[in-house]
C-alpha cells in the first residue's frame, strides 16, 4: 500500500490559478480528477496539497476531495497574517477532509516571516482546530521553522520536499545540521518529495542519496514519501519511475522503514 503525502491538482482556466504558467509548458495544462484517477495502481490514498495562495483554490480542492475516495485529506491555504484569519480557519476546519494549511514561505524575502507576531492568532486557530502545518521552505528558512517548532511544540509540522536542499558540498553541510536540529523536535516530520526537481542541471539521481540517507537517519519514523506530482514531471521522470526509484533507494538504505515511509508515517501525521 502507498500513501502519497504530496499531490497537486489544478485547472489553468480557474480564476484563482497563478502557477504553473506558460513558461512551464510541460505542466501548463489541467490536472484534475481524470488525471488523478490514472495514477499508479499501488496508490492507496493521497494527501492533496494547495498550489495557489488563494482560499478559492482550497474550496475547489475540498470539493474534489469529497468525490475522490483516494484523497484522504487536503492541505489548504489561508492568509495567516490577516485580521480575520481565525474566522477563516474555523470555517475551513469544518470541511470534512481539511487536514492542514500551507503558507507559501519558499519565495518570501523575509526568511523569518512565519515568526511575526501578527501570525500568532492564525497559528493558534490552527492549533485549536487540530490542523497540521506544511512548511514549504528553502534551506534559509529552516532556522525559523526550528524556532516555530519550539514556540508551538504541540503543532505537527512537516518539512515539504526535505527543505529543498541545494546539492553543493557546502550547502549539504548547512542543510544537514539544520535538519538534524529540526529532527530533535518530536513535532517535526519530513517529506521525501520534490528532490528530483531540485537537482542541478545535469545532476544525476545518485546526488540525492546522501540527503535521503540523512533524512532517514535523523527523522526515523517521521519520514513520509510524496510524489510532488505533477510538478514531478518537470524532472522528466514519470510518477511510476520516481516511486520505483524511491522504493529501491530506501530499501537499500533501510528496508525496515519502507512501510513507515510509504504509508504509516503519513497516516499518523495527518490522522487519515
C-alpha positions in Angstrom: 0.0 0.0 0.0 1.2 3.5 -0.8 0.0 6.8 0.7 1.3 9.7 -1.4 1.8 12.5 1.0 2.1 15.3 -1.6 -0.1 15.6 -4.7 -1.3 18.7 -6.5 -4.3 19.3 -8.8 -5.1 22.5 -10.8 -7.2 24.0 -13.5 -5.4 26.6 -15.5 -8.7 28.3 -16.5 -9.8 28.8 -13.0 -10.0 32.5 -11.8 -7.6 31.8 -9.0 -4.9 30.0 -10.9 -1.4 31.6 -10.9 1.2 28.9 -11.3 2.2 27.0 -13.4 2.0 29.4 -16.3 3.0 29.3 -20.0 6.7 29.5 -19.0 6.4 25.9 -17.8 4.7 24.3 -20.7 5.3 20.7 -19.5 2.7 21.1 -16.8 0.8 24.1 -18.0 -2.4 22.1 -18.5 -5.2 20.8 -16.4 -4.5 18.1 -13.8 -7.8 17.2 -12.3 -9.9 14.2 -11.3 -9.3 12.3 -14.5 -5.6 12.6 -14.4 -5.5 11.7 -10.7 -7.6 8.6 -11.3 -5.0 7.4 -13.8 -2.1 7.4 -11.3 -0.3 4.2 -10.4 -2.5 1.4 -9.0 -0.3 0.9 -5.9 -1.5 4.4 -4.8 -3.9 3.6 -2.0 -4.6 7.2 -0.9 -3.1 10.6 -1.2 -2.9 14.0 0.5 -3.8 16.8 -1.8 -1.8 20.0 -1.3 -2.5 23.5 -2.3 -0.6 25.2 -5.1 -2.2 28.6 -5.2 -2.2 31.2 -2.4 -5.9 31.6 -2.6 -8.8 30.4 -0.4 -10.9 29.8 -3.5 -8.4 27.1 -4.6 -8.8 25.4 -1.2 -12.6 25.3 -1.6 -12.1 23.8 -5.1 -9.7 21.1 -3.7 -12.1 20.3 -0.9 -15.0 19.8 -3.3 -12.9 17.4 -5.4 -11.9 15.5 -2.3 -15.5 14.8 -1.4 -15.9 12.8 -4.6 -12.5 11.1 -4.6 -12.2 8.3 -2.1 -8.4 8.0 -2.6 -7.9 11.6 -1.4 -7.6 11.2 2.3 -7.0 14.8 3.1 -6.4 18.3 1.8 -3.7 20.8 2.9 -5.2 24.2 2.1 -4.1 27.8 2.3 -5.2 30.8 4.4 -3.7 34.2 4.9 -2.3 33.6 8.4 -1.4 37.2 8.9 -4.9 38.5 8.1 -7.1 40.0 10.8 -9.9 37.5 10.0 -7.5 34.5 9.9 -9.1 32.8 13.0 -12.6 33.0 11.5 -11.4 31.9 8.0 -9.6 28.9 9.6 -12.6 28.0 11.7 -14.8 27.9 8.6 -12.3 25.8 6.7 -11.8 23.4 9.6 -15.4 22.2 9.5 -14.9 20.9 6.0 -14.6 17.1 6.2 -11.2 16.5 4.6 -9.2 19.6 5.6 -6.1 18.3 7.5 -3.7 21.3 7.4 -2.6 24.6 5.9 0.5 25.6 4.0 1.7 29.2 3.8 3.9 29.5 0.8 7.1 30.6 2.5 9.7 29.5 -0.1 9.8 32.7 -2.1 9.3 35.1 0.7 12.1 37.6 1.1 11.8 37.6 4.9 13.1 34.2 6.0 11.6 34.7 9.4 8.1 35.9 8.2 6.4 32.9 9.9 7.6 34.2 13.3 5.9 37.6 13.1 3.5 38.2 16.0 0.6 39.1 13.7 0.5 35.4 12.7 0.0 34.1 16.2 -3.8 34.3 16.2 -3.9 32.3 12.9 -1.5 29.7 14.2 -3.4 29.5 17.4 -6.6 28.9 15.4 -4.8 26.0 13.5 -3.9 24.5 16.9 -7.5 24.9 18.2 -8.9 23.0 15.2 -6.2 20.3 15.1 -4.7 21.3 11.8 -1.2 20.4 10.6 1.4 22.8 9.3 3.1 22.0 5.9 6.3 24.0 5.7 7.1 24.9 2.0 10.6 26.2 2.6 14.1 26.5 1.3 17.2 25.9 3.4 17.4 29.6 4.5 14.0 29.2 6.2 15.0 26.1 8.3 16.3 28.0 11.4 13.0 29.9 11.5 11.0 26.7 11.3 13.0 25.4 14.2 12.0 28.4 16.3 8.4 27.9 15.2 8.5 24.3 16.3 9.9 25.3 19.7 7.4 28.1 20.1 4.5 25.8 19.2 5.7 22.3 20.4 2.2 20.7 20.1 1.7 21.8 16.5 2.6 19.0 14.0 4.9 20.4 11.3 6.2 18.6 8.2 9.1 19.9 6.1 8.0 19.7 2.5 10.5 18.4 -0.1 13.1 17.8 2.6 13.6 21.5 2.7 14.6 21.8 -1.0 18.3 21.3 -0.4 20.9 22.5 -2.8 23.4 19.9 -3.8 26.7 21.6 -3.3 29.0 20.3 -0.6 28.8 23.5 1.5 25.0 23.6 1.0 24.7 20.0 2.2 26.6 20.6 5.4 24.4 23.6 6.4 21.2 21.7 5.4 22.4 18.6 7.3 22.9 20.5 10.5 19.7 22.4 10.3 17.7 19.2 9.5 19.3 17.4 12.4 18.3 20.2 14.8 14.7 20.0 13.5 14.6 16.2 13.8 15.2 16.7 17.6 11.8 18.2 17.8 9.2 15.5 18.2 6.5 17.6 16.5 8.5 17.9 13.2 8.3 15.4 10.3 9.8 15.4 6.8 8.6 14.6 3.3 10.8 12.9 0.8 9.3 14.7 -2.1 10.4 17.3 -4.7 14.0 16.3 -4.7 14.2 15.5 -8.4 13.2 19.0 -9.5 15.8 20.5 -7.2 18.7 18.6 -8.8 21.1 20.9 -10.7 21.2 20.8 -14.5 22.9 17.6 -15.5 22.8 16.3 -11.9 22.5 12.5 -11.6 19.9 11.0 -9.3 22.6 9.5 -7.0 23.2 13.0 -5.7 20.0 12.6 -3.7 21.1 9.5 -1.9 23.1 11.2 0.8 20.2 13.6 1.5 17.7 10.7 1.7 20.1 8.8 4.0 20.4 11.7 6.3 16.6 12.3 6.5 16.1 8.6 7.3 18.8 8.6 9.9 17.5 11.6 11.9 13.8 11.6 11.4 13.5 7.8 11.6 9.7 7.1 11.8 8.7 10.6 10.9 9.5 10.4 7.2 6.8 10.2 4.6 7.1 9.8 0.8 5.4 12.2 -1.6 5.5 12.4 -5.4 5.0 16.1 -5.8 3.1 15.2 -8.9 2.5 16.8 -11.4 5.4 19.2 -10.6 7.5 16.0 -10.7 7.1 15.9 -14.5 9.4 18.9 -14.8 12.2 16.5 -14.0 11.5 14.3 -17.0 10.5 11.4 -14.7 7.1 9.7 -14.6 5.2 9.0 -11.4 6.0 5.3 -11.6 9.7 6.0 -12.2 10.0 8.2 -9.1 8.0 5.7 -6.9 10.2 2.8 -8.1 13.4 4.7 -7.6 12.4 5.8 -4.1 11.5 2.3 -3.1 14.8 0.9 -4.4 16.9 3.5 -2.6 15.1 3.3 0.7 15.2 -0.5 0.6 19.0 -0.3 0.2 19.4 2.2 3.0 16.9 0.9 5.5 14.4 -1.7 4.3 12.8 -1.8 7.8 11.5 1.8 7.2 9.6 1.0 4.0 6.1 0.5 5.5 6.5 3.6 7.7 7.7 5.9 4.9 5.2 4.8 2.2 2.1 4.5 4.4 2.3 4.6 8.2 4.0 7.9 8.8 1.7 10.0 6.6 -1.3 8.3 8.1 -0.2 9.0 11.6 0.8 12.6 10.8 -2.4 13.6 9.0 -4.7 11.4 11.0 -6.1 9.9 7.8 
